Each structure stands twice: as C-alpha cells, then as structure tokens.
Amino acid sequence: MTVNDIVKSLPLTVVAGGDGLGAEVTGGYVSDLLSNVMGHAAAGNIWVTMQGHQNIVAVASLAGLAAVIVAGGAVPERETVAKAESEGIVLLTTALPSFAVVGLLYQSGVKGQ
C-alpha cells in the first residue's frame, strides 16, 4: 500500500511532499512524544501525531518515515510545511482525532509496530 492509497481512502489533505505519495507504507505508529517515535517507529511507517512544529519533519526524516499525519484538526506551522516540502517529507492533515485515524488505517490494512 502506498501513501497515495491511504490519501484516497481517508479524509486527508496533502499539505507538503506531494512528490512522495508513491512511497510504500510498511506500518503505522502513533505518538506525540518525539523521542518515542525516533526510538520505535520503523522506516516506511506512517506516523500519526497532533504536533505541528518543525521538529516533526526532522524526526520523520531521521526515521525514514513514509508520511506524517497531523490529526485532530491541528494546523502545522508555516515553517513546518516549508521544511517538509524542502526535505520531501509527505505531510498530511485531518480533522479526525488520532484514535479515529489509527482505526481507519488499521481497517485499511496498515498494521502497527
């Protein structure tokens, strides 16, 4: 399954990194604790968070994540969107709460770590 497949099946908006929509998703991870994501998310995962600051882009890049979903109607900072675009990180947003996003991802076939 690709990031694009997920974008088509969930109520997500692509805000940065549209060129990376073809990336394969290997699983999912949800956490708002950046050190937790760095230590436990696997390369190719799609990460669900409510964080919208620039550090999420650095973590996604470091961990080799397929995409980041900013959930709960949180709006990524302008600088975050610019950094994600420049680093080729797919950044998605949704009004759905994290719990609902994770449930829908699971139903779509994305398994957790």
NORCORZI-V355641 format. One record per residue. RES is the residue in one small letter. SS is DSSP state (h for helix, s for strand, l for the rest). NEAR is the number of other ideal C-beta (glycine too) atoms within 12 Angstrom. D_CENTER is the distance of its C-alpha to the mean C-alpha in Angstrom with 1 decimal. Layout:
RES	SS	NEAR	D_CENTER
RES	SS	NEAR	D_CENTER
This chain:
m	l	26	14.4
t	s	23	12.4
v	h	40	9.2
n	h	25	12.0
d	h	22	13.5
i	h	36	10.7
v	h	33	10.7
k	h	15	14.5
s	h	19	14.6
l	l	34	12.6
p	l	20	13.2
l	l	32	10.3
t	s	22	11.2
v	s	30	10.2
v	s	30	11.0
a	s	34	10.8
g	l	34	10.9
g	h	22	12.5
d	h	18	14.4
g	h	31	11.7
l	l	27	11.3
g	l	19	13.8
a	l	29	11.9
e	s	22	12.6
v	l	39	10.3
t	l	26	12.4
g	s	30	11.1
g	s	40	8.7
y	s	39	8.8
v	s	34	9.0
s	l	29	10.8
d	l	24	11.6
l	l	19	13.9
l	h	25	12.8
s	h	14	15.7
n	h	18	14.8
v	h	32	11.4
m	h	24	13.5
g	h	15	16.2
h	h	22	14.7
a	l	35	11.4
a	l	22	12.5
a	l	22	12.0
g	l	27	10.3
n	s	37	8.1
i	s	54	4.7
w	s	51	4.0
v	s	44	5.3
t	s	41	7.4
m	l	28	10.1
q	l	33	10.5
g	l	30	11.0
h	l	25	13.1
q	l	26	13.3
n	h	26	13.0
i	h	44	9.2
v	h	37	9.6
a	h	23	12.4
v	h	34	10.8
a	h	44	8.0
s	h	28	11.2
l	h	20	13.4
a	h	32	11.7
g	l	24	11.2
l	l	44	7.6
a	l	40	7.1
a	s	54	3.8
v	s	55	1.4
i	s	49	3.3
v	s	42	6.5
a	l	38	9.0
g	l	24	12.8
g	l	18	13.7
a	l	28	12.9
v	l	20	13.3
p	l	37	11.8
e	l	21	15.0
r	h	16	16.5
e	h	19	16.6
t	h	32	12.9
v	h	30	12.5
a	h	18	15.5
k	h	28	14.3
a	h	38	11.0
e	h	22	13.4
s	h	18	16.0
e	h	26	14.0
g	l	24	12.5
i	l	42	8.8
v	l	41	6.9
l	s	48	5.9
l	s	44	6.1
t	s	34	8.3
t	l	35	10.5
a	l	20	13.7
l	l	25	13.4
p	l	21	13.5
s	h	27	11.1
f	h	16	13.9
a	h	22	14.2
v	h	38	10.7
v	h	30	11.1
g	h	19	14.5
l	h	26	13.7
l	h	38	11.3
y	h	20	14.2
q	h	15	16.7
s	l	24	15.2
g	l	18	15.8
v	l	34	12.6
k	l	19	14.1
g	s	22	13.2
q	l	23	14.5
